[in-house]
């Protein structure tokens, strides 16, 4: 399932998708000195400001992106984790104790790495082979039938 199909499913199941504007996406890239992967841009331009029940309770939408970078940094310091790799971008955080990031290295659909506090993790783990797989996995996490 690609991101367009995920968007279509969300709409069919009654979720209202609120997109970011092109200007907002460009401003985010400038603010964080990163060029977002193609799949992430589609996410932002499709539902970057909200998506109903989808990922409700997680910090991953436009208004959250400024704070979760700092939140992830705090978790890293508190738990003695290594610095994130160069060009890493934290795009998702849940309840302040877990986060996910990708490497913005020009790959259109990058791998997703993950950390959760309280599991005695000393490093980040590969969680999904692609960002699209992460977004697909969030359907089930959000209780959306697919």
Chimera marker file (.cmm) of the C-alpha trace (Angstrom):
<marker_set name="trace">
<marker id="1" x="0.000" y="0.000" z="0.000" r="1" g="1" b="0" radius="0.5"/>
<marker id="2" x="1.443" y="3.378" z="-0.970" r="1" g="1" b="0" radius="0.5"/>
<marker id="3" x="0.827" y="6.684" z="0.792" r="1" g="1" b="0" radius="0.5"/>
<marker id="4" x="-1.903" y="7.751" z="-1.637" r="1" g="1" b="0" radius="0.5"/>
<marker id="5" x="-3.770" y="4.509" z="-0.903" r="1" g="1" b="0" radius="0.5"/>
<marker id="6" x="-3.330" y="5.126" z="2.829" r="1" g="1" b="0" radius="0.5"/>
<marker id="7" x="-4.789" y="8.633" z="2.367" r="1" g="1" b="0" radius="0.5"/>
<marker id="8" x="-7.711" y="7.234" z="0.360" r="1" g="1" b="0" radius="0.5"/>
<marker id="9" x="-8.389" y="4.644" z="3.074" r="1" g="1" b="0" radius="0.5"/>
<marker id="10" x="-8.305" y="7.293" z="5.786" r="1" g="1" b="0" radius="0.5"/>
<marker id="11" x="-10.842" y="9.424" z="3.911" r="1" g="1" b="0" radius="0.5"/>
<marker id="12" x="-13.084" y="6.388" z="3.229" r="1" g="1" b="0" radius="0.5"/>
<marker id="13" x="-13.074" y="5.601" z="6.952" r="1" g="1" b="0" radius="0.5"/>
<marker id="14" x="-14.241" y="9.107" z="7.840" r="1" g="1" b="0" radius="0.5"/>
<marker id="15" x="-10.964" y="10.769" z="8.747" r="1" g="1" b="0" radius="0.5"/>
<marker id="16" x="-10.519" y="14.393" z="7.714" r="1" g="1" b="0" radius="0.5"/>
<marker id="17" x="-7.049" y="15.051" z="6.317" r="1" g="1" b="0" radius="0.5"/>
<marker id="18" x="-5.655" y="18.539" z="6.868" r="1" g="1" b="0" radius="0.5"/>
<marker id="19" x="-2.655" y="19.246" z="4.623" r="1" g="1" b="0" radius="0.5"/>
<marker id="20" x="0.308" y="21.529" z="5.079" r="1" g="1" b="0" radius="0.5"/>
<marker id="21" x="0.927" y="24.108" z="2.383" r="1" g="1" b="0" radius="0.5"/>
<marker id="22" x="3.951" y="23.999" z="0.078" r="1" g="1" b="0" radius="0.5"/>
<marker id="23" x="5.238" y="27.109" z="1.873" r="1" g="1" b="0" radius="0.5"/>
<marker id="24" x="4.969" y="25.405" z="5.271" r="1" g="1" b="0" radius="0.5"/>
<marker id="25" x="6.886" y="22.367" z="4.004" r="1" g="1" b="0" radius="0.5"/>
<marker id="26" x="9.601" y="24.583" z="2.523" r="1" g="1" b="0" radius="0.5"/>
<marker id="27" x="9.789" y="26.563" z="5.764" r="1" g="1" b="0" radius="0.5"/>
<marker id="28" x="10.207" y="23.329" z="7.754" r="1" g="1" b="0" radius="0.5"/>
<marker id="29" x="13.031" y="22.214" z="5.479" r="1" g="1" b="0" radius="0.5"/>
<marker id="30" x="14.767" y="25.560" z="5.962" r="1" g="1" b="0" radius="0.5"/>
<marker id="31" x="14.196" y="25.589" z="9.722" r="1" g="1" b="0" radius="0.5"/>
<marker id="32" x="15.685" y="22.117" z="10.170" r="1" g="1" b="0" radius="0.5"/>
<marker id="33" x="18.244" y="22.442" z="7.342" r="1" g="1" b="0" radius="0.5"/>
<marker id="34" x="17.042" y="19.279" z="5.652" r="1" g="1" b="0" radius="0.5"/>
<marker id="35" x="15.485" y="18.192" z="2.364" r="1" g="1" b="0" radius="0.5"/>
<marker id="36" x="12.604" y="15.884" z="3.176" r="1" g="1" b="0" radius="0.5"/>
<marker id="37" x="12.211" y="12.533" z="1.412" r="1" g="1" b="0" radius="0.5"/>
<marker id="38" x="9.512" y="12.404" z="-1.274" r="1" g="1" b="0" radius="0.5"/>
<marker id="39" x="7.241" y="10.147" z="0.807" r="1" g="1" b="0" radius="0.5"/>
<marker id="40" x="7.431" y="12.480" z="3.799" r="1" g="1" b="0" radius="0.5"/>
<marker id="41" x="6.575" y="15.473" z="1.617" r="1" g="1" b="0" radius="0.5"/>
<marker id="42" x="3.495" y="13.602" z="0.369" r="1" g="1" b="0" radius="0.5"/>
<marker id="43" x="2.546" y="12.932" z="4.004" r="1" g="1" b="0" radius="0.5"/>
<marker id="44" x="2.906" y="16.609" z="4.936" r="1" g="1" b="0" radius="0.5"/>
<marker id="45" x="1.088" y="17.851" z="1.825" r="1" g="1" b="0" radius="0.5"/>
<marker id="46" x="-1.737" y="15.340" z="2.374" r="1" g="1" b="0" radius="0.5"/>
<marker id="47" x="-2.250" y="15.357" z="6.142" r="1" g="1" b="0" radius="0.5"/>
<marker id="48" x="0.586" y="17.283" z="7.738" r="1" g="1" b="0" radius="0.5"/>
<marker id="49" x="-1.737" y="19.246" z="10.031" r="1" g="1" b="0" radius="0.5"/>
<marker id="50" x="-3.929" y="16.342" z="11.125" r="1" g="1" b="0" radius="0.5"/>
<marker id="51" x="-5.704" y="13.189" z="10.024" r="1" g="1" b="0" radius="0.5"/>
<marker id="52" x="-8.640" y="12.497" z="12.304" r="1" g="1" b="0" radius="0.5"/>
<marker id="53" x="-8.088" y="9.335" z="14.347" r="1" g="1" b="0" radius="0.5"/>
<marker id="54" x="-4.893" y="8.472" z="12.468" r="1" g="1" b="0" radius="0.5"/>
<marker id="55" x="-1.890" y="8.810" z="14.784" r="1" g="1" b="0" radius="0.5"/>
<marker id="56" x="-4.074" y="10.645" z="17.292" r="1" g="1" b="0" radius="0.5"/>
<marker id="57" x="-2.111" y="10.941" z="20.530" r="1" g="1" b="0" radius="0.5"/>
<marker id="58" x="1.243" y="10.905" z="18.762" r="1" g="1" b="0" radius="0.5"/>
<marker id="59" x="3.257" y="14.029" z="18.073" r="1" g="1" b="0" radius="0.5"/>
<marker id="60" x="3.895" y="13.962" z="14.345" r="1" g="1" b="0" radius="0.5"/>
<marker id="61" x="1.997" y="16.811" z="12.756" r="1" g="1" b="0" radius="0.5"/>
<marker id="62" x="3.170" y="20.281" z="11.772" r="1" g="1" b="0" radius="0.5"/>
<marker id="63" x="2.606" y="21.970" z="15.130" r="1" g="1" b="0" radius="0.5"/>
<marker id="64" x="4.490" y="19.158" z="16.912" r="1" g="1" b="0" radius="0.5"/>
<marker id="65" x="7.607" y="19.042" z="14.765" r="1" g="1" b="0" radius="0.5"/>
<marker id="66" x="9.279" y="21.949" z="16.531" r="1" g="1" b="0" radius="0.5"/>
<marker id="67" x="8.943" y="20.423" z="20.017" r="1" g="1" b="0" radius="0.5"/>
<marker id="68" x="9.694" y="16.780" z="19.281" r="1" g="1" b="0" radius="0.5"/>
<marker id="69" x="13.227" y="17.537" z="18.112" r="1" g="1" b="0" radius="0.5"/>
<marker id="70" x="13.930" y="18.899" z="21.594" r="1" g="1" b="0" radius="0.5"/>
<marker id="71" x="12.001" y="16.060" z="23.262" r="1" g="1" b="0" radius="0.5"/>
<marker id="72" x="14.065" y="13.447" z="21.452" r="1" g="1" b="0" radius="0.5"/>
<marker id="73" x="17.254" y="15.278" z="22.427" r="1" g="1" b="0" radius="0.5"/>
<marker id="74" x="16.198" y="15.202" z="26.096" r="1" g="1" b="0" radius="0.5"/>
<marker id="75" x="15.543" y="11.445" z="25.917" r="1" g="1" b="0" radius="0.5"/>
<marker id="76" x="18.944" y="10.923" z="24.333" r="1" g="1" b="0" radius="0.5"/>
<marker id="77" x="20.728" y="12.816" z="27.124" r="1" g="1" b="0" radius="0.5"/>
<marker id="78" x="18.696" y="11.236" z="29.955" r="1" g="1" b="0" radius="0.5"/>
<marker id="79" x="19.305" y="7.721" z="28.616" r="1" g="1" b="0" radius="0.5"/>
<marker id="80" x="22.939" y="8.195" z="27.529" r="1" g="1" b="0" radius="0.5"/>
<marker id="81" x="22.196" y="7.457" z="23.894" r="1" g="1" b="0" radius="0.5"/>
<marker id="82" x="24.541" y="8.262" z="21.038" r="1" g="1" b="0" radius="0.5"/>
<marker id="83" x="23.904" y="11.348" z="18.942" r="1" g="1" b="0" radius="0.5"/>
<marker id="84" x="21.586" y="10.837" z="16.003" r="1" g="1" b="0" radius="0.5"/>
<marker id="85" x="23.296" y="10.290" z="12.663" r="1" g="1" b="0" radius="0.5"/>
<marker id="86" x="23.955" y="13.224" z="10.377" r="1" g="1" b="0" radius="0.5"/>
<marker id="87" x="20.808" y="14.308" z="8.491" r="1" g="1" b="0" radius="0.5"/>
<marker id="88" x="18.543" y="12.446" z="10.940" r="1" g="1" b="0" radius="0.5"/>
<marker id="89" x="15.093" y="13.982" z="11.339" r="1" g="1" b="0" radius="0.5"/>
<marker id="90" x="12.797" y="13.030" z="14.218" r="1" g="1" b="0" radius="0.5"/>
<marker id="91" x="9.328" y="13.003" z="12.652" r="1" g="1" b="0" radius="0.5"/>
<marker id="92" x="7.282" y="11.105" z="15.267" r="1" g="1" b="0" radius="0.5"/>
<marker id="93" x="7.126" y="10.957" z="19.045" r="1" g="1" b="0" radius="0.5"/>
<marker id="94" x="4.634" y="9.204" z="21.281" r="1" g="1" b="0" radius="0.5"/>
<marker id="95" x="3.814" y="10.312" z="24.826" r="1" g="1" b="0" radius="0.5"/>
<marker id="96" x="7.320" y="11.688" z="25.316" r="1" g="1" b="0" radius="0.5"/>
<marker id="97" x="8.992" y="8.301" z="25.782" r="1" g="1" b="0" radius="0.5"/>
<marker id="98" x="9.456" y="6.943" z="22.266" r="1" g="1" b="0" radius="0.5"/>
<marker id="99" x="10.474" y="8.494" z="18.974" r="1" g="1" b="0" radius="0.5"/>
<marker id="100" x="11.192" y="7.614" z="15.361" r="1" g="1" b="0" radius="0.5"/>
<marker id="101" x="13.487" y="9.210" z="12.821" r="1" g="1" b="0" radius="0.5"/>
<marker id="102" x="14.689" y="8.815" z="9.257" r="1" g="1" b="0" radius="0.5"/>
<marker id="103" x="17.881" y="9.900" z="7.530" r="1" g="1" b="0" radius="0.5"/>
<marker id="104" x="17.207" y="12.649" z="4.982" r="1" g="1" b="0" radius="0.5"/>
<marker id="105" x="19.946" y="11.583" z="2.573" r="1" g="1" b="0" radius="0.5"/>
<marker id="106" x="18.019" y="11.801" z="-0.687" r="1" g="1" b="0" radius="0.5"/>
<marker id="107" x="16.385" y="8.382" z="-0.392" r="1" g="1" b="0" radius="0.5"/>
<marker id="108" x="12.741" y="8.902" z="-1.446" r="1" g="1" b="0" radius="0.5"/>
<marker id="109" x="11.327" y="6.347" z="1.029" r="1" g="1" b="0" radius="0.5"/>
<marker id="110" x="13.918" y="5.968" z="3.814" r="1" g="1" b="0" radius="0.5"/>
<marker id="111" x="14.251" y="3.443" z="6.611" r="1" g="1" b="0" radius="0.5"/>
<marker id="112" x="12.729" y="4.336" z="9.983" r="1" g="1" b="0" radius="0.5"/>
<marker id="113" x="14.693" y="3.998" z="13.215" r="1" g="1" b="0" radius="0.5"/>
<marker id="114" x="13.133" y="3.874" z="16.651" r="1" g="1" b="0" radius="0.5"/>
<marker id="115" x="13.848" y="4.343" z="20.338" r="1" g="1" b="0" radius="0.5"/>
<marker id="116" x="11.663" y="3.716" z="23.387" r="1" g="1" b="0" radius="0.5"/>
<marker id="117" x="12.497" y="4.544" z="26.975" r="1" g="1" b="0" radius="0.5"/>
<marker id="118" x="12.139" y="1.881" z="29.661" r="1" g="1" b="0" radius="0.5"/>
<marker id="119" x="13.276" y="-1.077" z="27.562" r="1" g="1" b="0" radius="0.5"/>
<marker id="120" x="16.948" y="-0.686" z="28.491" r="1" g="1" b="0" radius="0.5"/>
<marker id="121" x="17.797" y="0.191" z="24.888" r="1" g="1" b="0" radius="0.5"/>
<marker id="122" x="21.313" y="1.550" z="24.424" r="1" g="1" b="0" radius="0.5"/>
<marker id="123" x="20.973" y="2.353" z="20.739" r="1" g="1" b="0" radius="0.5"/>
<marker id="124" x="18.371" y="2.971" z="18.054" r="1" g="1" b="0" radius="0.5"/>
<marker id="125" x="16.822" y="0.061" z="16.182" r="1" g="1" b="0" radius="0.5"/>
<marker id="126" x="15.671" y="-0.291" z="12.609" r="1" g="1" b="0" radius="0.5"/>
<marker id="127" x="11.894" y="-0.390" z="12.944" r="1" g="1" b="0" radius="0.5"/>
<marker id="128" x="10.633" y="-0.258" z="9.343" r="1" g="1" b="0" radius="0.5"/>
<marker id="129" x="12.393" y="-0.774" z="6.026" r="1" g="1" b="0" radius="0.5"/>
<marker id="130" x="10.542" y="2.210" z="4.559" r="1" g="1" b="0" radius="0.5"/>
<marker id="131" x="8.700" y="5.281" z="5.764" r="1" g="1" b="0" radius="0.5"/>
<marker id="132" x="5.654" y="4.067" z="3.826" r="1" g="1" b="0" radius="0.5"/>
<marker id="133" x="5.682" y="0.857" z="5.904" r="1" g="1" b="0" radius="0.5"/>
<marker id="134" x="5.743" y="2.989" z="9.060" r="1" g="1" b="0" radius="0.5"/>
<marker id="135" x="2.694" y="4.963" z="7.916" r="1" g="1" b="0" radius="0.5"/>
<marker id="136" x="0.926" y="1.709" z="6.995" r="1" g="1" b="0" radius="0.5"/>
<marker id="137" x="1.739" y="0.240" z="10.419" r="1" g="1" b="0" radius="0.5"/>
<marker id="138" x="0.197" y="3.282" z="12.069" r="1" g="1" b="0" radius="0.5"/>
<marker id="139" x="-3.194" y="2.360" z="10.584" r="1" g="1" b="0" radius="0.5"/>
<marker id="140" x="-3.401" y="-0.631" z="12.917" r="1" g="1" b="0" radius="0.5"/>
<marker id="141" x="-1.902" y="1.317" z="15.828" r="1" g="1" b="0" radius="0.5"/>
<marker id="142" x="-4.644" y="3.910" z="15.283" r="1" g="1" b="0" radius="0.5"/>
<marker id="143" x="-7.390" y="1.267" z="15.216" r="1" g="1" b="0" radius="0.5"/>
<marker id="144" x="-8.227" y="1.884" z="11.555" r="1" g="1" b="0" radius="0.5"/>
<marker id="145" x="-9.433" y="-1.213" z="9.699" r="1" g="1" b="0" radius="0.5"/>
<marker id="146" x="-7.639" y="-1.842" z="6.415" r="1" g="1" b="0" radius="0.5"/>
<link id1="1" id2="2" r="1" g="1" b="0" radius="0.2"/>
<link id1="2" id2="3" r="1" g="1" b="0" radius="0.2"/>
<link id1="3" id2="4" r="1" g="1" b="0" radius="0.2"/>
<link id1="4" id2="5" r="1" g="1" b="0" radius="0.2"/>
<link id1="5" id2="6" r="1" g="1" b="0" radius="0.2"/>
<link id1="6" id2="7" r="1" g="1" b="0" radius="0.2"/>
<link id1="7" id2="8" r="1" g="1" b="0" radius="0.2"/>
<link id1="8" id2="9" r="1" g="1" b="0" radius="0.2"/>
<link id1="9" id2="10" r="1" g="1" b="0" radius="0.2"/>
<link id1="10" id2="11" r="1" g="1" b="0" radius="0.2"/>
<link id1="11" id2="12" r="1" g="1" b="0" radius="0.2"/>
<link id1="12" id2="13" r="1" g="1" b="0" radius="0.2"/>
<link id1="13" id2="14" r="1" g="1" b="0" radius="0.2"/>
<link id1="14" id2="15" r="1" g="1" b="0" radius="0.2"/>
<link id1="15" id2="16" r="1" g="1" b="0" radius="0.2"/>
<link id1="16" id2="17" r="1" g="1" b="0" radius="0.2"/>
<link id1="17" id2="18" r="1" g="1" b="0" radius="0.2"/>
<link id1="18" id2="19" r="1" g="1" b="0" radius="0.2"/>
<link id1="19" id2="20" r="1" g="1" b="0" radius="0.2"/>
<link id1="20" id2="21" r="1" g="1" b="0" radius="0.2"/>
<link id1="21" id2="22" r="1" g="1" b="0" radius="0.2"/>
<link id1="22" id2="23" r="1" g="1" b="0" radius="0.2"/>
<link id1="23" id2="24" r="1" g="1" b="0" radius="0.2"/>
<link id1="24" id2="25" r="1" g="1" b="0" radius="0.2"/>
<link id1="25" id2="26" r="1" g="1" b="0" radius="0.2"/>
<link id1="26" id2="27" r="1" g="1" b="0" radius="0.2"/>
<link id1="27" id2="28" r="1" g="1" b="0" radius="0.2"/>
<link id1="28" id2="29" r="1" g="1" b="0" radius="0.2"/>
<link id1="29" id2="30" r="1" g="1" b="0" radius="0.2"/>
<link id1="30" id2="31" r="1" g="1" b="0" radius="0.2"/>
<link id1="31" id2="32" r="1" g="1" b="0" radius="0.2"/>
<link id1="32" id2="33" r="1" g="1" b="0" radius="0.2"/>
<link id1="33" id2="34" r="1" g="1" b="0" radius="0.2"/>
<link id1="34" id2="35" r="1" g="1" b="0" radius="0.2"/>
<link id1="35" id2="36" r="1" g="1" b="0" radius="0.2"/>
<link id1="36" id2="37" r="1" g="1" b="0" radius="0.2"/>
<link id1="37" id2="38" r="1" g="1" b="0" radius="0.2"/>
<link id1="38" id2="39" r="1" g="1" b="0" radius="0.2"/>
<link id1="39" id2="40" r="1" g="1" b="0" radius="0.2"/>
<link id1="40" id2="41" r="1" g="1" b="0" radius="0.2"/>
<link id1="41" id2="42" r="1" g="1" b="0" radius="0.2"/>
<link id1="42" id2="43" r="1" g="1" b="0" radius="0.2"/>
<link id1="43" id2="44" r="1" g="1" b="0" radius="0.2"/>
<link id1="44" id2="45" r="1" g="1" b="0" radius="0.2"/>
<link id1="45" id2="46" r="1" g="1" b="0" radius="0.2"/>
<link id1="46" id2="47" r="1" g="1" b="0" radius="0.2"/>
<link id1="47" id2="48" r="1" g="1" b="0" radius="0.2"/>
<link id1="48" id2="49" r="1" g="1" b="0" radius="0.2"/>
<link id1="49" id2="50" r="1" g="1" b="0" radius="0.2"/>
<link id1="50" id2="51" r="1" g="1" b="0" radius="0.2"/>
<link id1="51" id2="52" r="1" g="1" b="0" radius="0.2"/>
<link id1="52" id2="53" r="1" g="1" b="0" radius="0.2"/>
<link id1="53" id2="54" r="1" g="1" b="0" radius="0.2"/>
<link id1="54" id2="55" r="1" g="1" b="0" radius="0.2"/>
<link id1="55" id2="56" r="1" g="1" b="0" radius="0.2"/>
<link id1="56" id2="57" r="1" g="1" b="0" radius="0.2"/>
<link id1="57" id2="58" r="1" g="1" b="0" radius="0.2"/>
<link id1="58" id2="59" r="1" g="1" b="0" radius="0.2"/>
<link id1="59" id2="60" r="1" g="1" b="0" radius="0.2"/>
<link id1="60" id2="61" r="1" g="1" b="0" radius="0.2"/>
<link id1="61" id2="62" r="1" g="1" b="0" radius="0.2"/>
<link id1="62" id2="63" r="1" g="1" b="0" radius="0.2"/>
<link id1="63" id2="64" r="1" g="1" b="0" radius="0.2"/>
<link id1="64" id2="65" r="1" g="1" b="0" radius="0.2"/>
<link id1="65" id2="66" r="1" g="1" b="0" radius="0.2"/>
<link id1="66" id2="67" r="1" g="1" b="0" radius="0.2"/>
<link id1="67" id2="68" r="1" g="1" b="0" radius="0.2"/>
<link id1="68" id2="69" r="1" g="1" b="0" radius="0.2"/>
<link id1="69" id2="70" r="1" g="1" b="0" radius="0.2"/>
<link id1="70" id2="71" r="1" g="1" b="0" radius="0.2"/>
<link id1="71" id2="72" r="1" g="1" b="0" radius="0.2"/>
<link id1="72" id2="73" r="1" g="1" b="0" radius="0.2"/>
<link id1="73" id2="74" r="1" g="1" b="0" radius="0.2"/>
<link id1="74" id2="75" r="1" g="1" b="0" radius="0.2"/>
<link id1="75" id2="76" r="1" g="1" b="0" radius="0.2"/>
<link id1="76" id2="77" r="1" g="1" b="0" radius="0.2"/>
<link id1="77" id2="78" r="1" g="1" b="0" radius="0.2"/>
<link id1="78" id2="79" r="1" g="1" b="0" radius="0.2"/>
<link id1="79" id2="80" r="1" g="1" b="0" radius="0.2"/>
<link id1="80" id2="81" r="1" g="1" b="0" radius="0.2"/>
<link id1="81" id2="82" r="1" g="1" b="0" radius="0.2"/>
<link id1="82" id2="83" r="1" g="1" b="0" radius="0.2"/>
<link id1="83" id2="84" r="1" g="1" b="0" radius="0.2"/>
<link id1="84" id2="85" r="1" g="1" b="0" radius="0.2"/>
<link id1="85" id2="86" r="1" g="1" b="0" radius="0.2"/>
<link id1="86" id2="87" r="1" g="1" b="0" radius="0.2"/>
<link id1="87" id2="88" r="1" g="1" b="0" radius="0.2"/>
<link id1="88" id2="89" r="1" g="1" b="0" radius="0.2"/>
<link id1="89" id2="90" r="1" g="1" b="0" radius="0.2"/>
<link id1="90" id2="91" r="1" g="1" b="0" radius="0.2"/>
<link id1="91" id2="92" r="1" g="1" b="0" radius="0.2"/>
<link id1="92" id2="93" r="1" g="1" b="0" radius="0.2"/>
<link id1="93" id2="94" r="1" g="1" b="0" radius="0.2"/>
<link id1="94" id2="95" r="1" g="1" b="0" radius="0.2"/>
<link id1="95" id2="96" r="1" g="1" b="0" radius="0.2"/>
<link id1="96" id2="97" r="1" g="1" b="0" radius="0.2"/>
<link id1="97" id2="98" r="1" g="1" b="0" radius="0.2"/>
<link id1="98" id2="99" r="1" g="1" b="0" radius="0.2"/>
<link id1="99" id2="100" r="1" g="1" b="0" radius="0.2"/>
<link id1="100" id2="101" r="1" g="1" b="0" radius="0.2"/>
<link id1="101" id2="102" r="1" g="1" b="0" radius="0.2"/>
<link id1="102" id2="103" r="1" g="1" b="0" radius="0.2"/>
<link id1="103" id2="104" r="1" g="1" b="0" radius="0.2"/>
<link id1="104" id2="105" r="1" g="1" b="0" radius="0.2"/>
<link id1="105" id2="106" r="1" g="1" b="0" radius="0.2"/>
<link id1="106" id2="107" r="1" g="1" b="0" radius="0.2"/>
<link id1="107" id2="108" r="1" g="1" b="0" radius="0.2"/>
<link id1="108" id2="109" r="1" g="1" b="0" radius="0.2"/>
<link id1="109" id2="110" r="1" g="1" b="0" radius="0.2"/>
<link id1="110" id2="111" r="1" g="1" b="0" radius="0.2"/>
<link id1="111" id2="112" r="1" g="1" b="0" radius="0.2"/>
<link id1="112" id2="113" r="1" g="1" b="0" radius="0.2"/>
<link id1="113" id2="114" r="1" g="1" b="0" radius="0.2"/>
<link id1="114" id2="115" r="1" g="1" b="0" radius="0.2"/>
<link id1="115" id2="116" r="1" g="1" b="0" radius="0.2"/>
<link id1="116" id2="117" r="1" g="1" b="0" radius="0.2"/>
<link id1="117" id2="118" r="1" g="1" b="0" radius="0.2"/>
<link id1="118" id2="119" r="1" g="1" b="0" radius="0.2"/>
<link id1="119" id2="120" r="1" g="1" b="0" radius="0.2"/>
<link id1="120" id2="121" r="1" g="1" b="0" radius="0.2"/>
<link id1="121" id2="122" r="1" g="1" b="0" radius="0.2"/>
<link id1="122" id2="123" r="1" g="1" b="0" radius="0.2"/>
<link id1="123" id2="124" r="1" g="1" b="0" radius="0.2"/>
<link id1="124" id2="125" r="1" g="1" b="0" radius="0.2"/>
<link id1="125" id2="126" r="1" g="1" b="0" radius="0.2"/>
<link id1="126" id2="127" r="1" g="1" b="0" radius="0.2"/>
<link id1="127" id2="128" r="1" g="1" b="0" radius="0.2"/>
<link id1="128" id2="129" r="1" g="1" b="0" radius="0.2"/>
<link id1="129" id2="130" r="1" g="1" b="0" radius="0.2"/>
<link id1="130" id2="131" r="1" g="1" b="0" radius="0.2"/>
<link id1="131" id2="132" r="1" g="1" b="0" radius="0.2"/>
<link id1="132" id2="133" r="1" g="1" b="0" radius="0.2"/>
<link id1="133" id2="134" r="1" g="1" b="0" radius="0.2"/>
<link id1="134" id2="135" r="1" g="1" b="0" radius="0.2"/>
<link id1="135" id2="136" r="1" g="1" b="0" radius="0.2"/>
<link id1="136" id2="137" r="1" g="1" b="0" radius="0.2"/>
<link id1="137" id2="138" r="1" g="1" b="0" radius="0.2"/>
<link id1="138" id2="139" r="1" g="1" b="0" radius="0.2"/>
<link id1="139" id2="140" r="1" g="1" b="0" radius="0.2"/>
<link id1="140" id2="141" r="1" g="1" b="0" radius="0.2"/>
<link id1="141" id2="142" r="1" g="1" b="0" radius="0.2"/>
<link id1="142" id2="143" r="1" g="1" b="0" radius="0.2"/>
<link id1="143" id2="144" r="1" g="1" b="0" radius="0.2"/>
<link id1="144" id2="145" r="1" g="1" b="0" radius="0.2"/>
<link id1="145" id2="146" r="1" g="1" b="0" radius="0.2"/>
</marker_set>
